[in-house]
Amino acid sequence: YDFKRSREKDPKQFGGGPQTPVQPRPHKMNDAFWDRTPLQERILREDRIRWTDVDILRQMVAENGYILPRRTTMLSKRKQLQLVKAIRNAQQMALIPWDWRPQDFSVMPLMDPLQFLVERLTDRYLDHRDLRAQAMLKVMIRRYPELKFKRFLKGLAQRNKDKAEASKQSAEEAQGDFSRILSRYRGGKAE
């Protein structure tokens, strides 16, 4: 019994109505449709992307450390794969640090420039305990209260909490009470 021929004769018998037309398939955009930057043209002209081309590779890493996707780099599949392998090799060879961030002057901020400054100063304060960055942030809190200072305030509170804990522990040790240290080694709380 041939189902295809019987369906052609009486479509209502199989499915209850006329046959649906074939759904259209999305067309594939040619890569040549998009305008490429001079850097992308240079990469496409090269026969191989190498891990030693650090100046090229750094421009293909986002600020958060992720490798830019193909829709952003507009490279062919083969070149994108070479790019990913080259970046990974350069990171393993310590030419590009894993936590690399571009310099401030080379980044066009996508957010409010003042918020961008707050984020950078917060990073400097939290990572390096930069007192100048802390002073600038305190002034900015008074001057621009509409900006987001949550990370800075959270880090400041954690530092104050750690300082209070350290001073409390040193006061107890001065009195001869070493229960905090012993509880740390036992894995429990002091009694």
Disulfide bonds with the S-S distance in Angstrom:
none
